[in-house]
């Protein structure tokens, strides 16, 4: 390949770059097609339904990718700033590369969402997505693809191009085409989808005074002087930075884990930030405090820290502090000598001893009593423990990873957690975000769980419906990743082999799943998917329903009447009201006593006492 022609923009094109890209050629599966198919997947209506709006989160989704709405004038201002700061040629190259990245990502998402679509239909989704994203109106002039001879030719007329409108508004008519980012998008989409380097050129442009922009695309080797086009892609480092391969890295944390271990999956900013902190602290001996809501993956993070540490040769010992009765906490942590209490027929080591030389993971540490907290503090400070009923100290070498879904600072202020233990644990805190704050990871997690549970249960599923993808992207996920994992496993089991997993496969009997997603109809109008049920039960809107609610909770109805002044005497005991509140909190927490205690502002012991008394 020859260097760039003198006077032409860009740099000389690396010959190796051209060889590498063409070496990724895929076998085309369409034999002879000369127009966009109207019956293939995805259709224009299916693409429109792939848009979901979540105004409560401030996000918009298209084929599982987060999008943004930007005023055309703001885009024009950014474009002008780039031209003035970089010059015309460099700005053109930058915008071409941005367009390529966008096109390649769209092609990857479309291929993943509709794996059964033929190349003609999948390719036609590119121009339709470009229109759906508000960039241009595409008119197909000619489209030919023939895998038997490796032939590809595509010709469009672009009308109402946003990029051209902004260019003309700023610079008027000129002698050069102006659809830089759109050309990059078309080239990136076609190249990524077809697996060969396809280059589009703008042969006519409204910015040059033509009535429409005429675009032609064909394999790179069929163009003359292709160096000029490729120079705008900056091929010196294009391959290392582009999404040409259409692959999405699902494994952000580059940590060694056993082959049978669960993986850390995510690309969102908050997840990447937590993963980077994990990578930094894992090789050290520092105590780690993992915080976050229930179900965000604290135990998985703890396992990953352990596997990346120098203690990985010894199995990690874990203890969920919230599941232990108060009278057994000390025995579980520090062990028991024979005869220490009734039933202690033999001596046995506790979790600290079993974790000697390795890692001890203390989950839900905020639920421990102050007495147990003082014993843990001594073990951490002195490096020694004493068994229940024992008389001698036992040296232990343990790295502690603690986790909690409570705000330990507030627990310290409330007197429920020792301040000195908090500072001993808070050496290196890592906050794990809830799933609703890392929605970009939901499609990745869905694919990961689908693969995992399909293998476990011996199923062959066709993927997810777009309706389900949109519903999960806009769902609040009170149970976080644990809830998503359970939903996907339920769908894998409920759906038949070869079937697409849909909303109906995830709903429990008598328990609606999620709110409807706001999306687009085939005509481009906003609409709520009426088929998708809602998760929140409506408030009683009839007198009969209100009476039924009062009958099911007479204690609360009596309390409400007393507060409202309708009754002078409280018609129930405070004990009954407490029991009713405890039962209600348990129902809402799914039987989790610790979570119920947090709802009521009580300790776990207080809730347990009321349960025993009732």
MOPESUL-V758953 format. One record per residue. RES is the residue in one letter. PSI is psi in whole degrees, 0 to 359 (999 if undefined). OMEGA is omega in radians with two decimals (999 if undefined). D_FIRST is the distance of its C-alpha to the first C-alpha in Angstrom with 1 decimal. Layout:
res: (RES:RES)
psi: (PSI:PSI)
omega: (OMEGA:OMEGA)
d_first: (D_FIRST:D_FIRST)
//
This chain:
res: (X:X:X:X:X:X:X:X:X:X:X:X:X:X:X:X:X:X:X:X:X:X:X:X:X:X:X:X:X:X:X:X:X:X:X:X:X:X:X:X:X:X:X:X:X:X:X:X:X:X:X:X:X:X:X:X:X:X:X:X:X:X:X:X:X:X:X:X:X:X:X:X:X:X:X:X:X:X:X:X:X:X:X:X:X:X:X:X:X:X:X:X:X:X:X:X:X:X:X:X:X:X:X:X:X:X:X:X:X:X:X:X:X:X:X:X:X:X:X:X:X:X:X:X:X:X:X:X:X:X:X:X:X:X:X:X:X:X:X:X:X:X:X:X:X:X:X:X:X:X:X:X:X:X:X:X:X:X:X:X:X:X:X:X:X:X:X:X:X:X:X:X:X:X:X:X:X:X:X:X:X:X:X:X:X:X:X:X:X:X:X:X:X:X:X:X:X:X:X:X:X:X:X:X:X:X:X:X:X:X:X:X:X:X:X:X:X:X:X:X:X:X:X:X:X:X:X:X:X:X:X:X:X:X:X:X:X:X:X:X:X:X:X:X:X:X:X:X:X:X:X:X:X:X:X:X:X:X:X:X:X:X:X:X:X:X:X:X:X:X:X:X:X:X:X:X:X:X:X:X:X:X:X:X:X:X:X:X:X:X:X:X:X:X:X:X:X:X:X:X:X:X:X:X:X:X:X:X:X:X:X:X:X:X:X:X:X:X:X:X:X:X:X:X:X:X:X:X:X:X:X:X:X:X:X:X:X:X:X:X:X:X:X:X:X:X:X:X:X:X:X:X:X:X:X:X:X:X:X:X:X:X:X:X:X:X:X:X:X:X:X:X:X:X:X:X:X:X:X:X:X:X:X:X:X:X:X:X:X:X:X:X:X:X:X:X:X:X:X:X:X:X:X:X:X:X:X:X:X:X:X:X:X:X:X:X:X:X:X:X:X:X:X:X:X:X:X:X:X:X:X:X:X:X:X:X:X:X:X:X:X:X:X:X:X:X:X:X:X:X:X:X:X:X:X:X:X:X:X:X:X:X:X:X:X:X:X:X:X:X:X:X:X:X:X:X:X:X:X:X:X:X:X:X:X:X:X:X:X:X:X:X:X:X:X:X:X:X:X:X:X:X:X:X:X:X:X:X:X:X:X:X:X:X:X:X:X:X:X:X:X:X:X:X:X:X:X:X:X:X:X:X:X:X:X:X:X:X:X:X:X:X:X:X:X:X:X:X:X:X:X:X:X:X:X:X:X:X:X:X:X:X:X:X:X:X:X:X:X:X:X:X:X:X:X:X:X:X:X:X:X:X:X:X:X:X:X:X:X:X:X:X:X:X:X:X:X:X:X:X:X:X:X:X:X:X:X:X:X:X:X:X:X:X)
psi: (137:156:167:141:134:139:345:153:165:182:173:144:131:125:328:326:313:318:319:316:314:336:349:14:135:162:122:140:3:125:299:107:132:10:163:130:141:351:356:177:135:149:169:322:320:322:320:322:351:357:131:135:133:77:334:338:353:39:153:140:139:115:40:2:140:134:177:148:130:134:142:323:325:319:318:322:318:318:316:319:319:317:316:327:323:340:161:313:316:322:321:316:317:313:327:317:322:317:319:313:315:316:318:322:319:319:320:317:318:317:322:322:324:71:342:357:143:166:326:314:317:321:320:341:334:303:325:320:321:321:319:328:359:16:323:156:122:129:123:125:314:136:122:135:129:106:338:332:5:31:137:131:134:132:132:161:127:124:149:40:124:319:320:318:315:326:315:320:328:323:355:190:149:198:7:148:158:1:63:306:325:323:317:319:311:318:317:320:309:317:317:320:316:346:20:156:109:130:130:144:147:103:334:151:142:333:347:6:2:155:335:167:123:121:133:134:137:167:145:321:349:355:147:148:49:342:326:317:315:336:328:343:356:64:349:322:21:314:325:340:344:166:30:323:350:13:142:125:112:351:99:315:108:73:146:126:154:155:334:5:157:151:156:119:125:152:358:158:317:323:317:320:316:321:322:321:320:314:327:321:337:313:351:183:10:147:138:135:114:126:155:166:164:134:7:353:30:320:323:319:319:316:321:319:314:315:338:5:174:355:11:342:346:130:140:138:128:149:125:105:334:343:354:135:150:322:353:355:310:320:320:321:315:354:174:139:150:133:6:326:171:126:347:80:347:159:145:145:155:185:325:316:317:334:6:127:356:218:137:121:116:100:147:49:339:350:353:151:162:326:314:325:321:324:320:320:317:318:321:320:318:342:29:153:171:126:156:124:0:165:355:149:145:122:135:140:98:135:127:131:119:154:149:149:9:159:100:333:316:325:324:314:325:356:13:354:136:132:320:325:323:313:333:327:331:32:313:89:142:121:126:122:150:161:329:346:4:52:338:339:348:312:322:316:322:314:320:312:325:313:316:313:334:320:318:318:5:43:157:99:156:4:207:146:151:329:319:319:313:320:318:328:336:4:150:337:68:334:4:216:326:321:316:317:315:322:315:320:320:317:320:321:319:326:151:155:136:356:154:133:127:177:321:335:344:340:136:160:120:7:98:152:303:167:156:145:141:121:195:143:172:336:1:16:148:137:153:133:104:344:332:123:169:152:327:130:139:150:150:123:9:157:326:318:322:317:321:320:320:323:326:341:68:329:316:325:320:319:319:318:324:316:324:352:9:337:137:336:136:118:18:163:155:327:318:322:318:315:320:317:320:316:320:317:323:321:316:335:4:30:3:109:320:314:321:320:321:322:322:357:25:170:163:323:322:319:316:321:318:329:319:324:344:999)
omega: (-3.04:3.09:3.13:3.14:3.13:-3.14:3.11:-3.13:3.01:-3.13:3.03:-3.09:3.11:-3.12:-3.13:3.10:-3.13:-3.12:-3.12:-3.10:3.14:3.13:3.14:-3.07:3.07:3.06:-3.13:-3.05:3.09:-3.08:-3.11:3.11:3.13:3.04:3.12:3.11:-3.13:-3.08:-3.10:3.10:0.02:3.08:3.12:3.13:3.11:3.10:3.11:-3.13:3.10:3.10:3.10:3.11:3.08:-3.07:3.13:3.11:-3.08:-3.10:3.07:-3.08:3.07:-3.09:3.09:3.09:3.08:-3.10:3.05:3.00:-3.12:3.12:3.10:3.13:3.10:3.06:3.12:3.13:3.10:-3.13:3.13:3.13:-3.14:-3.13:-3.11:-3.11:-3.02:-2.99:-3.01:-3.04:-3.13:3.10:3.10:3.11:-3.14:-3.13:3.08:3.14:3.09:3.10:3.11:-3.14:-3.13:3.14:-3.14:3.12:3.10:3.13:3.13:-3.12:-3.14:3.14:-3.12:-3.08:-3.13:-3.07:-3.13:-3.12:3.07:-3.04:3.14:-3.14:3.13:3.12:-3.14:3.10:-3.14:3.08:3.14:3.08:3.11:3.09:-3.13:3.14:3.00:-3.07:-3.00:3.01:-3.00:3.02:-3.12:3.07:-3.08:3.12:-3.13:3.06:-3.11:-3.07:-3.09:3.13:3.14:-3.07:3.05:3.08:-3.11:-3.14:-3.12:2.83:3.11:3.10:3.00:3.13:3.10:-3.11:3.12:3.12:-3.12:3.12:3.14:3.14:-3.09:-2.97:-3.12:3.13:-3.14:-3.07:-3.12:3.06:-3.02:-3.12:-3.00:-3.09:-3.14:3.05:3.10:3.13:-3.11:-3.14:-3.13:-3.14:-3.10:-3.11:-3.12:-3.10:-3.04:3.10:3.07:-3.06:3.10:-3.12:3.05:3.06:3.10:-3.07:3.03:-3.09:3.08:3.11:3.10:3.11:3.11:-3.12:3.12:3.10:-3.12:-3.01:3.10:3.10:3.07:-3.12:-3.01:-3.06:-3.14:3.08:2.97:3.08:-3.09:-3.14:-3.12:-3.14:-3.08:3.14:3.12:3.08:3.12:-2.97:3.13:3.11:-3.09:-3.06:-3.09:-3.06:-3.00:3.05:-3.07:-3.09:3.11:-3.13:3.07:-3.13:-3.11:-3.09:-3.07:-3.11:-3.11:-3.13:3.13:3.09:3.11:-3.10:-3.12:-3.09:3.06:-3.08:2.99:-3.04:3.08:3.10:-3.09:-3.09:-3.10:3.12:3.13:3.13:3.11:-3.14:3.12:3.06:3.12:-3.13:-3.10:-3.03:-3.01:-3.09:-3.09:3.09:-3.04:3.00:-3.09:3.07:3.13:3.13:3.13:-3.11:3.08:3.08:-3.09:3.09:-3.10:-3.14:3.10:3.09:3.14:3.11:-3.12:3.06:-3.11:-3.10:3.13:-3.12:3.11:-3.12:-3.00:-3.12:3.10:-3.12:3.10:3.09:-3.08:3.08:3.02:-3.04:-3.07:-3.06:-3.04:2.96:-3.06:-3.07:3.14:-3.07:-3.07:3.14:3.13:-3.10:-2.95:3.10:-3.03:2.98:-3.14:3.12:-3.11:3.08:-3.11:-3.13:3.12:-3.04:3.10:3.09:3.08:3.14:3.06:-3.07:3.14:3.13:-3.12:-3.13:-3.10:-3.11:-3.10:-3.03:3.05:3.13:3.14:-3.13:-3.14:-3.08:-3.14:-3.12:-3.11:3.08:3.12:3.13:3.12:3.12:-3.13:3.12:3.11:3.13:3.13:-3.14:-3.13:-3.09:-3.03:-3.09:3.12:3.13:3.09:-3.12:3.05:-3.09:-3.14:-3.13:-3.10:3.14:3.13:-3.14:3.11:3.06:-3.01:2.95:-3.09:2.94:-3.12:3.12:3.12:3.00:3.09:2.98:-3.03:3.07:3.10:3.09:3.07:3.13:-3.13:3.11:-3.12:3.13:-3.09:-3.13:-3.11:3.08:3.12:-3.12:3.10:-3.14:-2.97:-3.14:-3.13:-3.13:3.03:3.11:3.12:-3.04:3.02:-3.06:-3.13:3.11:3.10:-3.05:3.09:-3.11:-3.05:3.10:3.12:3.13:3.10:-3.14:-3.13:-3.13:3.10:3.13:-3.08:-3.08:3.04:3.09:-3.09:-3.04:3.09:-3.10:3.08:-3.11:-3.09:3.14:-3.09:3.02:3.12:3.09:3.13:3.11:3.14:-3.13:-3.14:3.11:-3.10:3.13:-3.04:3.10:3.06:3.12:3.06:-3.01:3.12:3.13:3.11:3.13:3.14:3.13:-3.12:3.11:3.09:3.14:3.12:-3.13:-3.04:-3.10:3.11:3.11:-3.13:-3.08:3.04:3.11:-3.09:-3.10:-3.07:-3.13:-3.06:-3.06:3.03:3.10:3.11:-3.12:3.11:-2.96:-2.91:3.11:3.09:3.09:3.08:-3.10:-3.12:2.99:3.10:3.12:3.10:3.13:3.07:3.13:3.07:3.12:-3.04:-3.10:-3.08:-3.13:-3.14:-3.09:-3.07:3.09:-3.13:3.09:3.13:-3.11:3.06:-3.13:3.14:3.12:3.11:3.11:3.14:3.12:3.13:-3.14:-3.12:3.14:-3.07:-3.14:-3.13:3.09:3.11:3.11:3.13:3.13:3.13:3.13:-3.09:-3.13:3.14:3.10:3.14:-3.09:3.08:-3.00:3.11:-3.12:3.09:3.12:3.12:3.12:3.11:-3.14:3.13:3.14:3.12:3.13:3.13:3.13:3.11:3.10:-3.09:-3.14:-3.14:3.12:3.13:-3.05:-3.13:3.14:3.11:3.11:3.12:3.10:-3.04:-3.11:3.13:2.98:3.11:-3.14:3.13:3.12:3.13:3.13:-3.12:3.07:3.12:-3.12:-3.10:999)
d_first: (0.0:3.8:6.7:9.3:11.5:14.7:17.4:15.5:16.4:14.8:12.7:9.2:7.5:7.7:5.6:9.2:10.3:8.6:10.1:13.3:13.9:13.6:15.7:18.5:19.1:22.8:24.9:26.0:29.7:30.3:30.6:31.1:31.6:31.4:33.1:33.8:36.5:39.7:41.3:38.6:38.3:38.0:39.9:40.1:43.5:42.3:39.6:42.3:44.5:41.8:42.6:45.4:47.1:49.0:50.8:53.0:50.0:48.0:45.1:43.3:41.4:38.8:37.9:39.0:37.0:38.9:38.3:39.7:41.0:40.1:41.4:39.0:40.2:39.5:35.9:35.8:37.2:34.7:31.9:33.6:34.1:30.4:29.4:32.2:31.4:27.6:26.9:25.4:21.7:22.3:24.9:22.7:20.1:23.0:24.7:21.5:21.2:25.0:24.8:22.2:24.5:27.5:26.0:24.9:28.4:30.1:28.3:29.3:32.9:33.2:32.0:34.5:37.3:37.1:35.8:37.4:35.5:33.3:29.7:30.9:33.6:31.7:28.8:31.5:32.8:29.9:30.9:34.5:34.0:32.3:35.5:37.7:36.2:37.2:33.8:33.7:35.4:33.1:34.0:32.2:31.4:29.5:28.3:27.1:26.1:26.5:25.8:26.7:23.6:21.4:21.9:21.9:22.7:24.5:26.1:28.6:30.8:31.3:34.8:36.5:33.4:34.8:31.7:32.1:35.8:35.5:32.9:35.2:38.2:36.7:34.9:36.0:34.0:30.9:27.9:25.2:25.2:26.8:26.3:23.8:25.3:26.1:22.6:21.5:24.5:23.6:20.0:21.3:24.2:22.5:19.7:22.3:24.8:22.7:20.7:17.3:14.9:16.7:16.1:19.0:19.3:22.6:23.2:26.8:28.5:32.2:31.3:30.4:33.7:32.9:35.4:33.0:29.4:27.4:24.6:22.3:20.2:18.1:15.4:12.1:10.5:13.3:12.6:11.3:9.5:9.2:8.0:11.7:13.1:11.5:12.4:15.9:15.8:15.3:13.0:14.3:17.4:17.1:17.6:20.7:22.3:21.6:23.8:21.1:22.9:26.1:28.1:31.1:32.4:36.1:37.1:37.2:39.6:37.9:41.2:42.2:44.5:46.1:44.4:47.4:47.5:46.7:43.5:43.1:41.2:40.1:37.5:40.0:40.5:44.1:43.3:40.4:42.8:45.4:43.0:41.9:45.6:46.2:43.4:44.9:48.5:48.1:47.9:50.9:54.6:55.2:57.3:55.2:56.7:54.9:56.0:55.4:56.9:58.0:55.2:52.3:51.5:53.4:54.2:50.6:49.6:52.5:51.4:47.8:49.2:51.4:48.7:46.5:49.5:51.0:53.8:51.8:53.6:56.8:56.9:57.1:60.6:60.8:63.9:64.2:67.0:67.8:68.9:71.6:75.3:76.5:78.8:76.1:73.4:74.8:75.3:71.8:70.2:72.5:74.1:77.8:80.4:82.8:85.8:84.3:85.3:86.7:84.2:82.5:83.4:80.8:78.6:75.0:72.1:70.6:67.0:66.8:67.9:65.6:62.6:63.6:60.5:58.3:57.8:60.4:59.3:62.0:61.2:63.2:64.9:66.3:68.9:70.7:74.2:74.8:76.7:73.7:71.4:73.7:73.4:69.6:69.6:71.8:69.5:66.4:68.2:70.2:68.0:71.1:72.8:76.2:76.9:79.4:82.7:81.3:82.8:80.0:76.6:73.5:70.4:67.1:63.5:61.8:58.8:59.7:57.4:59.4:58.6:60.5:60.2:62.9:62.6:64.2:64.9:67.0:68.6:69.6:71.1:73.0:74.4:72.9:70.4:71.1:69.4:69.2:67.5:65.0:63.9:63.8:61.4:59.4:57.6:54.1:54.3:51.5:51.9:50.4:49.8:51.4:49.2:49.9:48.1:44.9:44.4:40.6:41.4:43.6:40.9:39.6:43.2:44.0:41.1:42.1:45.8:45.1:43.2:45.9:48.9:47.5:47.3:50.7:52.5:50.6:49.5:46.5:46.0:43.5:42.9:44.5:45.5:44.1:47.7:48.2:45.1:46.2:49.8:48.7:46.4:49.5:52.2:53.9:54.0:57.2:56.6:53.0:50.7:53.7:54.6:51.1:51.0:54.4:53.4:50.3:52.3:55.0:52.5:51.0:54.6:55.8:53.0:52.9:50.1:47.3:48.6:47.0:48.8:50.5:53.0:56.0:55.0:55.2:58.5:61.6:64.7:66.5:64.0:61.4:58.1:56.4:56.3:54.5:51.1:50.5:47.7:46.6:48.0:45.9:47.2:45.9:49.3:50.2:52.4:53.8:53.3:57.0:56.6:55.6:58.9:59.7:60.4:63.1:66.5:68.1:71.1:74.4:75.0:78.2:81.7:81.8:78.6:79.9:83.2:81.3:79.3:82.6:84.2:81.4:81.6:85.2:85.0:82.2:83.9:87.1:85.3:83.6:87.0:88.5:85.8:86.1:89.9:90.7:92.6:94.9:94.6:91.6:92.1:90.3:90.1:87.4:86.9:86.1:83.6:81.9:81.7:80.3:77.6:76.7:76.4:74.3:71.9:71.7:70.9:68.1:66.7:66.8:69.5:67.8:70.8:68.7:66.8:70.1:71.7:68.9:69.5:73.2:72.9:74.9:74.3:73.6:77.1:78.7:77.0:77.9:81.5:81.8:80.3:82.9:85.7:84.7)
//
